[in-house]
């Protein structure tokens, strides 16, 4: 694009002040209540509250109306529950202890998905997991789950011994291996869980806002020669919306899958 063309695109025909790209400031909206306090309530917090309310309401209503022959709503819920139980918990941890871990991992999957999917919900338009607080809470829960599972299965000293001093290794190697295992097990596991979830949700939001903000600008403010490009950005916006639905499910799946893997590693002494 030439310099002249770029200036025309930026100026446009309207009075909208030009095209403004999305920034990380979108994830730090002004406070609605209690500004400047630890209890600050902003748009992100509102999205999280709404997502939690809807999730709990759906499950309460379905549970109250549960029947032996499930209807569509009950069938859909049972499909999700069976997916987590069979394809994640039993597949990774095994049927022997699956019942013990299924409730927590199912709640984690549903909570992460609910927070992720708000990024494409009209009028919300931002993921509740797009700020580090929620991913950290989920990572801390996962961290506690695999530590407790290891201690329960092997005892405190037994778990630390198997985690930090893997059997079958010549003892001089422990000088190098044990510090690596400490960092890997007790630092990198929860950190990577939180960062992976956060980065994917932030990237998805920025792509969607970029596409739809560009569409709005090109249709309503850009010079006539550039309005046709708005069709391309609009199509890209819808394509990224569908992709973001997939990412919302995938990130919930990966988070819970890795948590199940860590629990399994903690329970298996070898």
Secondary structure, DSSP 8 states (H G I E B T S, - for coil): --HHHHHHHHH-SSSS-S-----GGGGS--EEESTTSTT-EEHHHHHHHHHHHHHHHHHHHHHHT--SS--HHHHHHHHHHHIIIIIIIIHHT-HHHHHHHHHHHHHHHHHHHHHHHGGGSTTT-S-TTSSHHHHHHHHHHHHHHHHHHHHHHH-HHHHHHHHHS-TTS-GGGHHHHHHHHHHIIIIIHHHHHHHHHHHHHHHHHHHHHHHHHHHHHHHHTS-GGGTTHHHHHHHHHHHHHHHHHHHHHHHHHHHHHHHHHHHHHHH---
